[in-house]
Amino acid sequence: MHVKAWILAGVFIAIHVGLLAWSAWVHSPTADEPAHLAAGISHWYTGRFRLYCVNPPLVRLVASAPTIAMRPAIDLSSYDDSPGMRREFEVGQTFFERNRLATCHLMTVSRWACLPFSLLGAVISFIWAKQLFGPGAGVLSTLLWCICPNLLAYGSLIVPDAAATAFGLAAVYTFWRWMRCASWDWALVGGVTLGLAQLCKTTWILLFAIYPVLWIVRNWPLTDKSWSSARTESLQWTVMMLLAILVVNLGYGFEGSFHRLGSYEFVSQTLGNVQNPSPVNIATGNRFQESVLAHVPVPLPKPYVDGVDLQKWDFDRRLWSYLAGEWRHGGWPHYYLYALAVKVPVGIWLLGGIAVYTRFRSMKDGIGWRDEFIVLAPALAIVAFVSAQTGFNHHVRYVLPALPFFFIWISGLARCLELRHRILSRLVTVAMVAAIISSLSCYPHSLSYFNEIVGGPRKGHAHLVDSNVDWGQDLLFLKRWLRRNPDCDQISVAYFPSDFDLANLHISAVEPPKTYSERQGHLMRRSGPYPGWHAISVNRIRSRTREYDYFLALEPVAMAGYSVYIYRVTLPEANRVRKELGLKLLNEDDRKERVP
């Protein structure tokens, strides 16, 4: 059984990696990826880590390593270490403009370099679930990881979320193994994985608070034996934490390590005690400067601390967020729960419901409540922590690290199959098959995945926008569509990100008329649809400025992926929408916008 489980898990993982590799090949660079890749190259060239410091550098270093030999063109003249300055997107845009179409090839190689991160997460899922519930659970947990549309989406991109998910899972798993035997081997491995998790995403700083809770739950009530072993474990614990901090410093090459806390220039309200509502005329401060902590050396790299400060500033100044058709300045506490409800396959939700039912029915699953708590606590902590940051809500990927813990807990349902509970076994099988079909039916456009409850990926933009559906990933699909339809050479395109130059990928197009025409910053007059071919990104259709919202009244004739809608607007259709908007109707000779 164990050999068969390993073989099955290996097959699923191999298919998963193949799906990731193909997705990495066919998609255009997303909004953040050129900045990540350019920042990673800058790390290798300069040995400095301030660029894109809101995310730690591990994924960027790995992704950019193979591209160094390809000698890409890069301009670092806008590199700026000033407090509050974020030049990574400017550097990334310049990087794309200098390398043009070659950027796609560089991006593919860099994405492939990151595939081992997702492979690691799948392997850890198998091992941990197998040790908790048996080999069948290991296979089920691996399958859930491998078919999860969110992991298929972000595992094929140069972003830190899939790597953070894998290393966060590895860190908690190794800590669990250490708690079971308190050996020096697992303490050292646990320290390394904890440090690597910090080098992927600063969200995992939570583990320094979660670990003591997990240890207390695992050992409570403390008996005489517990107290006697606590002395040895405390020493191992100390070494584990110090080793994690050492790994973080090594990852940054010790840049700015042990700076005095009082010497930092912070821009966030939390650390700097200053108000910076916009990136213009940034004020700096340091709430620790006059305290006894001012002379304490911070045992972390300066770019790491600056990144935490910058990320906190983003939440302090409250950005615009979108949920279910509503734009709000700030966010919602329930945003990520809503996002998970619509972005996770219904079959997986059904499996979760069955798992809750079986636990309440006290079915024998082979483990106690303490181990279940250790599996679920990090996931719940991630969701709670991220949901508490209501300065803005943009990306479901922020809670991606919580999913594999739920998958491992759900995998205990494999016991139903092994114990041959007829009804539950059939429900589990149906739910799993439904999840697989639902996820793969959207592939390779997994980034735009939405479940059937909200109408699938075609209806998803009514609920979420930004990277949840349209992150600029389908431009190559649009290019292929245009090549197959040469009669559409006179097409207008409104793409996301809006400042992206389509000429970088050798696409020639103009923007369609916006809902409002602007002149010198003032609204001049309202516009509407014109006859012809138009390709519009759903992020632009759902924009807060409503610049292309009139396309919601039209039906697309084709799509590039699920994020770019292609319209062929006839004169009667244009006039129908214009009449609804109360605009001047067009005639046969009036087919181009005339700006007064």
Residue pairs with C-beta under 8 A, 6 or more apart in sequence:
1 135
1 136
2 135
4 135
5 126
5 130
5 135
5 136
5 138
5 139
6 126
8 139
8 142
9 122
9 123
9 126
9 138
9 139
9 142
12 122
12 139
12 142
12 143
12 146
13 119
13 122
13 123
13 126
13 142
13 146
15 146
16 118
16 119
16 122
16 145
16 146
16 147
16 152
17 115
17 118
17 119
19 152
19 156
19 443
19 444
20 115
20 118
20 152
20 155
20 156
21 112
21 115
21 156
22 444
23 152
23 153
23 156
23 443
23 444
23 446
24 107
24 108
24 111
24 112
24 115
24 156
24 157
25 108
26 444
26 476
26 477
27 156
27 157
27 444
27 447
27 473
27 474
27 476
27 477
28 104
28 472
28 473
28 474
28 475
28 476
28 477
28 505
29 96
29 103
29 104
29 107
29 472
30 157
30 159
30 447
30 467
30 471
30 472
30 473
31 467
31 471
31 472
31 496
31 497
32 92
32 159
32 467
32 471
33 92
33 107
33 157
33 158
33 159
34 92
34 93
34 95
34 96
34 103
34 107
35 52
35 88
35 89
35 91
35 92
35 93
36 52
36 55
36 59
36 60
36 63
36 88
36 92
36 158
36 159
37 60
37 63
37 64
37 67
37 92
37 95
37 106
37 107
37 110
37 158
38 51
38 74
38 88
38 91
38 92
38 94
38 95
39 51
39 52
39 57
39 60
39 88
39 91
39 92
40 57
40 59
40 60
40 61
40 62
40 63
40 64
40 65
40 110
40 158
41 64
41 67
41 68
41 72
41 74
41 95
42 48
42 51
42 74
42 76
42 79
42 91
43 49
43 51
43 57
43 60
43 61
43 64
44 61
44 64
44 65
44 68
45 74
45 76
46 76
46 79
47 253
47 255
48 79
48 81
48 255
48 303
49 57
49 252
49 253
49 255
49 301
49 303
50 79
50 81
50 303
50 306
51 79
51 87
51 88
51 91
52 60
52 86
52 88
53 303
53 304
53 306
53 307
53 310
54 86
54 307
54 310
54 311
54 314
55 160
55 201
55 202
55 307
56 160
56 198
56 199
56 200
56 201
56 202
56 248
56 251
56 252
56 304
56 307
57 199
57 251
57 252
57 303
58 160
58 163
58 196
58 199
58 200
58 251
59 114
59 117
59 158
59 159
59 160
59 163
59 200
60 158
61 251
62 113
62 114
62 117
63 110
63 111
63 113
63 114
63 158
64 110
65 113
66 109
66 110
66 112
66 113
67 106
67 109
67 110
70 106
70 109
72 95
72 98
72 99
72 102
72 103
72 106
73 95
73 98
73 99
74 91
74 94
74 95
74 98
75 91
75 94
75 95
75 98
76 91
78 87
78 90
78 91
78 94
79 87
79 91
80 87
82 282
83 265
83 266
83 267
83 282
83 284
83 306
84 267
84 276
84 279
84 282
84 284
84 310
84 313
85 282
86 279
86 310
93 499
93 500
95 103
96 103
96 500
96 501
96 504
97 501
97 504
99 106
100 504
100 505
100 506
101 504
101 505
101 506
103 504
104 476
104 505
107 158
110 158
111 156
111 157
111 158
114 155
114 157
114 158
114 162
114 163
115 155
115 156
117 155
117 162
117 163
117 166
117 167
118 151
118 155
118 162
118 166
120 166
120 167
120 170
121 145
121 151
121 162
121 165
121 166
121 169
121 170
121 404
122 142
122 145
122 146
124 166
124 169
124 170
124 173
124 404
125 138
125 141
125 142
125 144
125 145
125 169
125 404
125 407
125 408
126 138
126 139
126 141
126 142
127 138
127 173
128 141
128 169
128 173
128 176
128 375
128 408
129 137
129 138
129 140
129 141
129 142
129 407
129 408
129 411
129 412
130 137
130 138
132 366
132 367
132 371
132 375
132 408
132 411
132 412
133 365
133 366
133 367
133 411
133 412
133 414
133 415
134 366
134 414
134 415
134 418
136 414
136 415
136 417
136 418
137 408
137 411
137 412
137 413
137 414
137 415
138 411
139 414
140 410
140 411
140 413
140 414
140 432
141 404
141 407
141 408
141 410
141 411
143 432
143 436
144 348
144 351
144 407
144 410
144 411
144 435
145 151
145 404
145 407
147 345
147 435
147 436
147 439
147 440
148 344
148 345
148 348
148 403
148 407
148 439
149 343
149 345
149 439
149 442
149 443
149 446
149 449
150 343
150 344
150 396
150 397
150 400
150 403
150 446
150 449
151 162
151 165
151 400
151 403
152 439
152 443
152 446
153 446
153 447
153 449
154 161
154 162
154 397
154 400
154 447
155 162
159 397
160 200
160 201
161 201
161 397
161 398
161 400
161 401
162 400
163 200
163 201
164 197
164 200
164 201
164 203
164 204
164 400
164 401
165 400
165 401
165 403
165 404
167 193
167 196
167 197
167 199
167 200
167 204
168 197
168 200
168 201
168 204
168 207
168 378
168 401
169 401
169 404
169 405
170 193
170 196
170 197
171 190
171 193
171 194
171 196
171 197
171 204
171 207
172 207
172 210
172 214
172 374
172 378
172 405
173 193
174 186
174 189
174 190
174 193
174 194
175 190
175 194
175 207
175 211
175 214
176 214
176 371
176 374
177 186
177 189
177 190
178 186
178 187
178 189
178 190
178 236
178 240
179 214
179 215
179 218
179 219
179 374
182 229
182 232
182 233
182 236
184 236
187 236
187 237
187 239
187 240
188 239
188 240
188 243
190 240
191 239
191 240
191 241
191 242
191 243
191 244
191 246
191 247
192 243
192 244
192 247
194 204
194 207
194 240
194 241
194 243
194 244
194 247
195 243
195 244
195 245
195 246
195 247
195 248
195 250
195 251
196 247
196 251
197 204
197 207
198 204
198 205
198 244
198 247
198 248
198 304
199 247
199 248
199 251
201 401
202 304
202 307
202 308
202 311
203 382
203 385
203 386
203 398
203 401
204 401
205 308
206 378
206 381
206 382
206 385
207 378
208 241
210 377
210 378
210 381
213 377
214 373
214 374
214 377
215 233
215 237
217 370
217 373
217 374
217 377
218 370
218 374
219 226
219 230
222 230
245 299
245 300
248 300
248 301
248 304
249 257
249 299
249 300
249 301
251 301
252 301
252 303
252 304
253 301
254 301
255 301
255 302
255 303
256 301
256 302
256 303
257 298
257 299
257 300
257 301
257 302
258 297
258 298
258 299
259 297
259 298
259 302
259 305
260 294
260 295
260 296
260 297
260 298
261 286
261 288
261 293
261 294
261 295
261 296
261 297
261 298
262 286
262 288
262 289
262 291
262 293
262 294
262 295
264 271
264 286
264 288
264 298
264 302
264 305
264 306
264 309
265 272
265 284
265 285
265 286
266 272
266 273
266 274
266 284
266 285
266 286
266 287
266 309
267 274
267 276
267 282
267 283
267 284
267 309
267 310
267 313
268 274
268 276
268 309
268 310
268 312
268 313
268 316
269 275
269 276
269 312
269 313
269 316
270 309
270 312
270 316
271 286
271 287
271 288
271 308
271 309
271 312
272 283
272 284
272 285
272 286
272 287
272 309
273 285
273 286
273 287
274 283
274 284
274 285
275 283
276 282
276 283
276 313
276 316
276 317
277 317
278 317
286 294
288 294
298 305
314 391
314 392
315 389
315 390
315 391
315 392
316 391
317 391
318 329
318 330
318 391
318 392
319 329
319 330
319 391
319 392
319 394
320 327
320 328
320 329
320 392
320 544
321 327
321 328
321 329
321 330
321 331
321 332
321 335
321 392
321 393
321 394
322 328
322 464
322 465
322 466
322 542
322 544
323 332
323 335
323 338
323 393
323 463
323 464
324 338
324 462
324 463
325 462
325 463
327 544
330 390
330 391
330 392
331 389
331 390
331 391
331 392
331 393
332 338
332 390
332 393
333 387
333 388
333 390
334 387
335 387
335 390
335 393
336 383
336 386
336 387
336 393
336 396
336 398
336 399
337 383
337 387
338 463
339 396
339 399
339 464
339 468
340 396
340 399
341 349
341 453
342 450
342 451
342 453
342 454
342 460
342 463
342 464
343 396
343 449
343 450
343 451
343 464
343 468
344 403
344 451
345 434
345 435
345 438
345 439
345 451
346 434
346 435
346 438
346 451
346 452
346 453
347 430
347 431
347 432
347 433
347 434
347 435
347 436
347 438
348 407
348 410
348 431
348 435
349 451
350 427
350 431
350 434
351 410
351 413
351 428
351 431
351 432
351 435
352 406
352 410
354 413
354 416
354 424
354 427
354 428
354 431
355 409
355 410
355 412
355 413
358 365
358 412
358 413
358 416
358 424
359 365
359 372
363 415
363 416
364 415
365 412
365 415
366 412
366 415
367 412
372 409
375 405
375 408
375 409
376 405
376 406
376 409
378 401
378 402
378 405
379 401
379 402
379 403
379 405
379 406
380 402
382 399
382 401
382 402
383 399
383 402
386 398
386 399
394 466
394 467
395 466
395 467
395 468
396 464
396 467
396 468
397 467
413 424
413 428
416 424
416 425
416 428
417 425
417 428
417 429
438 451
438 452
439 446
439 449
442 448
442 449
442 456
442 457
442 562
445 457
445 473
445 474
445 561
445 562
445 563
447 467
447 468
447 469
447 471
447 473
447 563
448 457
448 460
448 469
448 470
448 561
448 562
448 563
449 457
449 460
450 456
450 457
450 459
450 460
450 463
450 464
450 469
454 460
454 462
454 463
455 462
457 469
457 562
458 559
458 562
460 468
460 469
460 562
461 469
461 470
461 538
461 539
461 541
461 542
465 538
465 539
465 542
466 539
469 538
469 539
469 562
469 563
470 496
470 537
470 538
470 539
470 563
470 564
471 496
471 563
472 495
472 496
472 497
472 500
472 537
473 561
473 563
474 560
474 561
474 562
474 563
474 564
475 495
475 500
475 502
475 505
475 507
475 560
475 564
476 505
477 560
477 561
477 564
478 493
478 495
478 507
478 535
478 560
478 564
478 566
479 505
479 506
479 507
480 560
481 558
481 560
481 566
482 488
482 489
482 491
482 507
488 533
489 508
490 532
490 533
491 509
491 532
491 533
491 534
491 535
492 509
492 510
492 511
492 512
492 532
492 533
492 534
492 535
493 502
493 507
493 509
493 510
493 511
493 512
493 534
493 535
493 536
494 511
494 512
494 534
494 535
494 536
494 537
494 540
494 547
494 548
495 502
495 535
495 537
495 540
495 564
496 537
496 539
496 540
496 563
498 540
502 508
502 509
509 535
512 529
512 530
512 534
512 536
512 548
513 527
513 528
513 529
513 530
513 593
514 527
514 547
514 548
515 526
515 527
515 528
515 546
515 547
515 548
515 549
515 550
516 523
516 524
516 525
516 526
516 527
516 545
516 546
516 547
517 523
517 524
517 525
517 526
517 527
517 593
517 595
518 524
519 595
524 595
524 596
525 596
526 581
526 583
527 583
527 593
528 550
528 574
528 577
528 578
528 581
528 583
529 550
529 551
529 554
529 569
529 573
529 574
529 577
529 578
530 569
530 574
530 586
530 591
530 592
530 593
531 569
531 570
531 571
531 573
531 574
531 586
531 591
532 568
532 569
532 591
533 566
533 567
533 568
533 569
534 551
534 566
534 567
534 569
535 560
535 564
535 565
535 566
535 567
536 548
536 551
536 564
536 565
536 567
537 563
537 564
537 565
538 562
538 563
538 564
538 565
539 563
540 547
540 548
541 548
541 549
541 551
541 552
541 565
542 549
543 549
550 577
550 581
551 565
551 567
553 576
553 577
553 580
554 567
554 569
554 573
554 577
555 567
556 565
556 566
556 567
557 566
557 567
557 568
558 566
559 565
559 566
560 566
571 586
571 588
571 591
574 586
575 585
575 586
578 584
578 585
578 586
579 585
